[in-house]
């Protein structure tokens, strides 16, 4: 049975169309072998995309929202189990108020339009981030989506919203310190797994693949602990233009790499 036959056998449990399988055979879609379980994306370049077209920055953010739907479907199609999207960082509050207000409305707009399809496709919505500063309407929209999709068993769509990794790790350290001070744990016996349980991503596997769009080559305070052994893939493409094929290119590059985790 050749390699393609092995893919077919592995993929029978998934709902692939004949067109999907034909795309795999012709190389348009990555093979079913060694698909990253968790893909994290720093969605960057919305404002620059808009500026180059003489549009306001919010137009770029709105187009970026359409890319979220496109890439969620593409990731689900190839068997990615978790897709984490860096939607709003703790540093993004420094932007102009009008832009921040618009960004805070996007989750509500996206979920009002797409929640039915997400449910139909068995997608589970999650969020990681500090809820304290988020507007009530943003929190209500996200929590409603989390509640309505809680029993879904397919792709986990995890939004990093008002998220900052340094704050996340600091809060985890504080909680462990409180437990130690109360005599509940022995500081000398704290393991990496104990620390990870107190991170906002607790319960999710660490990302296998990080993608950043727009040509920037930095992490921007995103999942600093969790990305310790992730593979990185950068592209000059702005997020609103990021397509299925760009995602597939990143996954194919991931499939070519050998992950040794410090070994040989």
Secondary structure, 3 states (H helix, E strand, C coil): CCHHHHHHHHHCCCCCCHHHHHHHHHCCCCCCCCCCCEEEEECCCHHHHHHCCCCCHHHHHHHHHHHHHHHHHHHHHHCCCEEEEEEEEHHHHHCCHHHHHHHHHHHHHHHHHHHHHHHHCCCEEEEECCCCCCCHHHHHHHHHHHHHCCCCCCCEEEEEEEECHHHHHHHHHHHHHHHHHCCCCCHHHCCHHHHHHCCCCCCCCCCCEEEECCCCCCCCCCCCCCCCCCEEEECCCCHHHCCHHHHHHHHHHHHHCCCCCCCC
